[in-house]
Amino acid sequence: MAMTMNGEIQLAASREAVWTKLNDAAVLKVCIPGCEELERIDDQGFRAVAKMKVGPVSARFKGRVTLTDLDPPSSYDIVGEGEGGVAGFAKGSARVNLLERDDGTLLTYQVDAQIGGKLAQLGQRLVNGAAKKLADEFFANFARAL
């Protein structure tokens, strides 16, 4: 099942400060809902373990996230994939842009993702709702971390 999502959030910090925090594994770990481990493995990638629950399906996803097309402190692409055992898999990419605006930074994102396995059997509406909730929770946590 394929899905797309986009959004934006106004952050009360400079673009450089937002960029630094978006590349800090310790900050991201506390911001990502269900994140149990997040470790930088090289200049452009992280290894992650996160426990997620979508409807009746709960799983621990293990995966890798790679940052590409870096244009500090303006934008980058995030490409990732994770395996959740019998629950299925998730893979996708996101384009993140940072724009100086109103004494702070406007962060915009566009996500394209695919899921398979039991997760895909839950239905588009339930999965999209859960994905939006996770994104909202991440950005609320990230705004607090700034």
Secondary structure, 3 states (H helix, E strand, C coil): CEEEEEEEEEECCCHHHHHHHHCCHHHHHHHCCCEEEEEEEECCEEEEEEEEEECCEEEEEEEEEEEEEEECCCEEEEEEEEECHHHCEEEEEEEEEEEEECCEEEEEEEEEEEEECHHHHCCHHHHHHHHHHHHHHHHHHHHHHC
